[in-house]
Amino acid sequence: MKFSLSALVLLGSSLLAAAAPAAAPAGSALDKRASLSTFAGTNAYWLTTLTSDTDVDTAMSAIAKAGLTHVRTWAFNDATSCSGVYFQCWSSGSPVINTGTDGLQRLDAVVTAAEKYGLKLIMPLTNQWTDYGGMDMYVSQLTGGSTHSDFYTNDKVMSAYKNYVKTVVTRYKSSSAVLAWELANEPRCTSCETSVITNWATTMSAYIKSLDSSKLVGMGDEGFMNNGSSASTYPYQGKEGVDFAANLKISSIDFGTLHLYPDSWDMTNDWGNTWISDHQAACEAAGKPCILEEYGVKSDVSTVFESWHNTIKSVGMVGDLYWQFGTTLSSGKTADDGYTIYSSDSDFSPLVETWAQSRKSS
Ligand SMILES: *[C@@H]1O[C@H](CO)[C@@H](O)[C@H](O)[C@H]1NC(C)=O
């Protein structure tokens, strides 16, 4: 999800039966991939920006109490004016990773709380969007330009990204609370050949595996399909430089990701059901699980969620994470971008808890 700056200022089935790989070594990513069973989770990007361990604990406890088992949050936070919480500070083209109390120790707190509450984390390592720095900060700092596609191809940029990835991935090598790393939140390369992102993802996912082969690796993308010029609607036209099926074939990518925001894509809520089933079909063809890892609507939430949840169940998609969880912390309510469902909302129980409980494996 791309969200506005105002939002961040506020707070600071079992795996698709299809192709379960036989006899993967215990503890390996393949083994983990095969053993995924149905789950419901949520997004709370702001968790890693919280400065108080108590707030982190409060939020994670509320997530777990609802029956949600998986949480997606940002494992990046790049800055040029470096104050408050940031993970990597850029100055004159040089990145310095912040391992201090307002640096990666904030991420440590989230991992520790996830371990405490038995939650699994899914964490993208940079951002398509400029929120918290993202790809364009690497590009502007290292090339002096603003060509977004350089993020995927420029040698200096690729090695700086790798350096950050190495620091974070190796830091949590021993934590079983980290289920998956994602290459980026919603990577796009608008108007590029889709091979640009596929080549980049091939290199970077293999790199993460070389650092820690026990974690799953996903793209973190929106799941755009590249059906060629015959496709009549935007999400299937490959215009953002993403080819879902091609990326899913990468051997070091363990699962497929899709997001669902019909409002932003000029599609109908009902079409969301097709989006879910199209991806499940592609994932079954690839023998890999699919996670609907972001979805939201700003109105008719009950009706729309019920319809999408039914489809998730009927097509056998293994997991979903709604965008996004909210609760009240020491500084007040957490970020509201119009999609937030707070634990205090009257529809939280029917929309979130009931669904989450029904998806928990017994
Ligand atoms: C695009 O291709 C996928 C995979 O073959 C298919 O499931 C989907 O229905 C197609 N959609 C459109 C609109 O072309």
The ligand as a Gaussian input file, in Angstrom:
#p B3LYP/6-31G(d) Opt

LIG

0 1
 C       -4.641000     -13.375000     -17.661000
 O       -3.940000     -14.610000     -17.607000
 C       -4.225000     -15.396000     -16.474000
 C       -3.276000     -16.565000     -16.453000
 O       -3.348000     -17.284000     -17.655000
 C       -5.685000     -15.780000     -16.464000
 O       -5.992000     -16.515000     -15.305000
 C       -6.530000     -14.533000     -16.518000
 O       -7.886000     -14.858000     -16.600000
 C       -6.149000     -13.616000     -17.670000
 N       -6.932000     -12.410000     -17.530000
 C       -7.112000     -11.497000     -18.479000
 C       -8.040000     -10.368000     -18.175000
 O       -6.559000     -11.541000     -19.556000

